[in-house]
Amino acid sequence: MNLDDRKKKILSSVVEDYIVSAEPVGSKTLATKYNLEYSSATIRNEMKFLKEAGYLEQPHISSGSIPSTKGYRYYVDNLMKEKKLSMLDINYIENNISGFGDTETLVKQAAQVVSKILSRPTVLTLKSEDLLEHIKILKVSDKLLLVILLSKNGTVKDVFAKLTDSVPEEMIDELSSMLNTRLNGTPLEKLNEVLNQVIKTELSAFSNILANICESIKYQMNNEEKKLNADVEEILDLPEFSDVEKAKKFVNILSTKDIVDSTIEKIDNGELGIVIGSESKEVLLKDYSIISLNIETKDKHIGKLSVISPKRIDYSKTVSTLKYIDKKLKSIFLSEGIDKKESEENINGKRKNESRR
């Protein structure tokens, strides 16, 4: 439905007032607070129309109105003006996304920064099909190896493997070469499975060493840090969670993440997408919105950084923040680049220094 200018102004004012106040909005509030140049009676009639058309809802008979999912959607698509980020927020972003480290480190930094600025949880879903590009095994000490895994997306993972017996340096070099030949292009999530198969069929002579490496890789993959950033205490201070049961349900959604992850996966957003309330088709998410940013390097899709919140969120600031983050990450990926060899050398040097201590 195409709304006229007056209805647009009133809807926009209701949305923006409710986002700030978390209180239902009445016609008198709009008339006095927003200088709409319409009488309270006119505003009241227009709000009645917007309710009947599904853009506004009235939580209680005697209360004012709040935006519905349809109202938020119309606002986001047609009325919202992007806010300029404050210098405080810009400085926080610039100071906390360093530009140093591998791809995964950078996007984790970005997720933490967004969560802090918006006071909302962020979920980082990295592309699961990341493939192994190079494996390097370093002898740290007589019975300790450092295994470095470099992925095609620029991620660097390193694990330690303890040995029962000392192994010559030449054998380690030979093993590194053979593993690179056989494992290049293997999905990281299947690396342990494929490595076990390679041991059985081709590298039984190295089984003692590789058994320890397999266990270390398996442990590292199974104990990946949950890619969720949330200051739960701050989030539960939101008015939406004054009801303890609602708060418990939201924490449960964040803890399991299954529903959130599946919804994020379905968002076909080009660069940035917004799913509001019931648009997700998930009953448990009917009161929440997800704003999701695609993260890409020069030529690869890395994953998505998503903000999850009650529907009452400052959409304008959220979009502006995610777009700034997108620009920041792209400037790092395109201008400075993520030099995989340099990352590997930095880790090697760091580990060798630690072993000397």
Phi, psi and omega in degrees: 000137179266116181272146176283173187300322182294315179295323178297315180297318181292315179298314180300319180293321178297313181300310185291325178290318181293323178301321182278315190269333185062019179242141176307144188254131178253169183295324180295320178300315181295319183295319184272331189268331189245005177048053184281349178066022175239152178287161178301323180295317178296315179298318181298319179294320179292322178294325176297318177298315182295328176290314181295330179276355175093008181274334180235157176231155178241104185301322180224152184303320185269359185262175174282202185246158174230158179291143171271176174304318179296322179293316177299318182298316180296319179299310182296319185280332190233336189243336188291135172250129182293134179278147170281135179291146177289158177297330177298314179292319180298315179296323179296317178297311184296326183277343186244357169247101197283331187085002178246139179116181181276177184302314183297321178299316182296315182288331174293319176301316181298317180297319179295320181296314180298317179300320181291315183294319186266349184056040178224153178294145170240145177241128180253115179247104180275148181299122187285343183275019179303134186250150177287131176254325182204143175235135181231131178245124181243140177270108182279315176213187186306319184233030179222126179247149171248121180254120181250126180247121178250129183261166180290340176273002177093006179281140177243123175239139178226139180226150175263142176234121179270137181252155176275332179230157177289144181235134180298148179302322182299322180292323179295317179296318179297318181295319178302315181297316181293320180293322178297322179295319188269337187250351180304129179090001179284133175302135183302323183292342180252009187300314182297318179297313180294320180298318177299321180293320179296321178300314183295319188268329189229331189241040181298333180295338181255015189302323181297315180291313187291331178300318178292320179295318179301315181298320180293317179295316180301316180297316182295316181292323182284341183246029176300135178300136179296130186273053178238131177242122181200132169266090189302320181299317181291321181295320182287352173281350179296144181305328180301337185251024172293335173277117185301321181295320177296320179297315180299318181296319181293316178300322179295319177299316179293324184291317183277320177066354185301312182293318179298313182300316182293325178292316179299320181299328183276347183289111177261090195246007186062257180262313184216130182231152180231124174247125186246124172050236186294350177300336182287344183068006177257121184303319183290345181254012185295339180257010186232158175239150175233123178248119193236133179248128172286135178248124183224145170270203182305314187221014183226144173274122184270320183160204181225143173248117188235142175257130176244135188202159163307155184303334178279089178221151177285090184299321182298311180293323180297313179297315180298319180296313181294324178292323177293318178299318179300314179297320180296311181296318181296325179294326178288312182296319186273318185273305181276324180077163173248096183280108185294321181294320179295319178299317180296316181296322178298317180293318179302313181296320180297314183292322179294322177297320180295322181292329179292328180292000000 
